[in-house]
C-alpha cells in the first residue's frame, strides 16, 4: 500500500492522496539515496540563490554526499517525474543543528582558513525545512508543493509537533505557498543579512 501524503495542512483533512496526485501530475516523492547527492548539493545552491561557480559549491557537494551533515542526502526527499529527479527538499530535527552544521564549518576552515559563524535558523522543538528547490524547467507545476507536503507529513509521522522554516520578507510568493500548507508566522528573525519570517506548521 502506498503511503498517503497529505496536501492540506493537517492530518485528518487530507484533500488529495499521493497516489491520486501522482496520477494527475506524474510527480513521485521519495527518500533520497546516495546517487542523488549531486542534485541535493545543487538544491542547496539554488535555495541560497548561488550558481555552480560559487566558492561554496564544492563544499555543498561534499556535504550532500556525507552520511551525517546538515545537507546530507539522508536528510532529503526528492521529486521524480518519469524517472528524472526534478527537485528536492532538505530537513532535519532542529535540536541537531549544531551537530549537523559542524562538518560545514570544518570544511570551510580547511578550504578558506577561517569561518564566520552564521545565525541559528532553527532550534529544538521543531523539524526544520532547511532548503527546497525545483529545477527551473519544472517550476510552477506542483513539484514544490509535493515536496513540502511530503516533508511536513513525514515529520509529523515521526513524532514532531511542529515543522518550521524561514522565508525572506521580500518573497511573499514563497510565503503564500507555505501558508497554503498550514505554515504561519511565529516571529521575525535575520539570516545571512536578510530579514526573515520564521513560520511553523503545527500538528493537529
C-alpha positions in Angstrom: 0.0 0.0 0.0 1.4 3.3 -1.0 1.9 6.0 1.7 -0.5 8.8 1.6 0.9 12.3 1.7 -1.5 15.0 2.8 -1.6 18.0 0.5 -3.6 20.0 3.1 -2.2 21.5 6.3 -3.2 18.9 8.9 -3.8 15.2 9.3 -7.4 14.2 9.0 -8.0 16.9 6.4 -6.3 15.2 3.5 -7.7 16.5 0.3 -5.7 14.5 -2.1 -3.7 11.4 -1.6 -0.2 10.9 -3.0 -1.5 8.2 -5.3 -4.1 10.5 -6.9 -1.7 13.4 -7.1 0.8 11.2 -8.9 -1.8 10.1 -11.4 -2.7 13.7 -12.2 0.8 15.2 -12.3 3.3 12.3 -12.6 5.3 13.5 -9.6 6.7 10.9 -7.3 8.3 11.9 -4.0 10.8 9.5 -2.4 13.7 9.4 0.1 17.0 10.5 -1.5 19.7 7.9 -1.9 23.5 8.3 -2.3 23.2 8.7 -6.0 21.1 11.8 -5.5 23.8 13.6 -3.6 24.9 15.8 -6.6 21.3 17.1 -7.0 20.9 17.6 -3.3 24.1 19.8 -3.3 22.8 21.7 -6.2 19.4 22.3 -4.4 21.3 24.0 -1.5 23.0 26.3 -4.0 19.7 27.2 -5.7 18.0 27.8 -2.3 20.7 30.3 -1.5 20.5 31.8 -5.0 24.0 30.7 -5.8 25.2 29.1 -9.0 27.6 26.3 -9.6 30.6 28.7 -9.9 30.2 29.8 -6.2 33.1 29.0 -4.0 30.9 27.0 -1.7 29.6 24.7 -4.5 32.2 22.0 -3.9 31.6 22.1 -0.1 27.9 21.7 -0.5 28.5 18.8 -2.9 30.7 17.1 -0.4 28.3 17.6 2.5 25.5 16.2 0.4 27.4 13.0 -0.2 28.2 12.5 3.5 26.1 10.3 5.8 26.0 13.0 8.6 25.8 16.7 7.8 23.3 19.5 7.6 22.9 18.9 3.8 23.3 15.1 3.7 21.3 13.2 1.1 20.0 11.3 4.2 18.0 14.4 5.2 16.5 14.9 1.8 13.4 13.9 -0.2 13.5 14.1 -4.0 10.8 14.5 -6.6 10.8 12.5 -9.7 8.9 12.8 -13.0 9.3 10.0 -15.5 12.4 8.8 -13.7 14.2 12.1 -13.7 14.8 14.0 -10.4 13.4 17.5 -10.7 13.7 18.9 -7.2 14.5 18.2 -3.6 13.8 19.3 0.0 16.2 19.0 2.9 15.1 18.9 6.6 16.1 17.7 10.0 15.4 17.9 13.7 16.2 21.5 14.8 17.8 20.1 18.0 20.6 18.6 15.9 21.6 21.9 14.2 25.0 22.3 16.0 25.9 18.6 15.3 24.9 18.7 11.7 26.5 22.1 11.0 29.9 21.1 12.4 31.1 19.4 9.1 30.2 22.6 7.2 32.4 24.7 9.5 35.2 22.2 9.3 35.3 22.2 5.5 35.1 26.0 5.4 38.2 26.2 7.7 40.0 23.7 5.6 39.3 25.5 2.3 39.3 29.2 3.3 41.3 29.1 6.5 38.5 30.6 8.6 34.8 30.6 9.1 32.3 33.2 10.0 29.6 31.5 12.1 26.0 32.2 11.0 22.9 32.7 12.9 20.9 29.7 14.2 18.0 29.4 11.9 16.3 26.7 14.0 16.3 25.2 17.4 15.0 22.3 19.5 11.2 21.8 19.3 10.7 21.8 15.5 11.6 19.8 12.5 13.3 22.3 10.3 12.9 22.6 6.5 16.3 23.9 5.6 16.3 24.0 1.8 13.8 23.4 -1.1 14.4 24.0 -4.8 13.0 22.8 -8.1 14.8 22.6 -11.4 13.9 25.8 -13.4 12.0 24.0 -16.2 9.8 22.3 -13.6 8.7 25.3 -11.6 5.1 26.1 -11.4 4.0 22.5 -11.9 3.3 21.5 -8.3 6.7 20.0 -7.6 7.4 22.3 -4.7 4.0 21.7 -3.2 4.5 17.9 -3.4 7.9 18.1 -1.7 6.7 20.4 1.0 3.7 18.3 1.8 5.8 15.1 1.9 8.4 16.6 4.2 5.8 18.1 6.6 3.8 14.9 6.8 6.9 12.8 7.2 8.0 15.0 10.1 4.5 14.7 11.8 4.5 10.9 11.3 8.0 10.8 13.0 6.5 12.4 16.1 7.4 16.1 15.6 4.7 18.5 16.7 6.0 21.5 14.7 7.6 21.9 11.3 9.4 25.2 10.8 11.2 27.2 8.1 12.2 30.7 7.3 11.3 32.9 4.3 12.6 36.3 3.2 10.4 39.3 3.8 10.9 40.1 0.1 9.5 36.8 -1.0 5.7 36.9 -0.4 5.1 34.4 -3.2 7.0 31.7 -1.3 5.3 32.7 1.9 1.9 32.3 0.2 2.9 28.7 -0.8 3.9 27.9 2.8 0.7 29.5 4.1 -1.3 27.2 1.9 0.3 24.2 3.6 -0.5 25.5 7.1 2.6 27.5 7.9 2.0 30.6 9.9 4.3 33.4 11.1 5.8 32.8 14.5 8.4 35.6 14.7 10.8 37.7 12.7 14.5 36.8 12.5 17.6 37.5 10.5 19.7 35.1 8.5 22.8 35.9 6.3 21.9 39.6 6.5 18.3 39.1 5.4 15.1 39.9 7.3 13.2 36.7 7.5 9.9 35.4 8.8 10.0 32.2 10.9 7.0 30.1 10.0 5.6 27.0 11.6 3.0 24.4 10.8 1.6 22.6 13.8 0.3 19.0 14.0 -3.3 18.8 15.0 
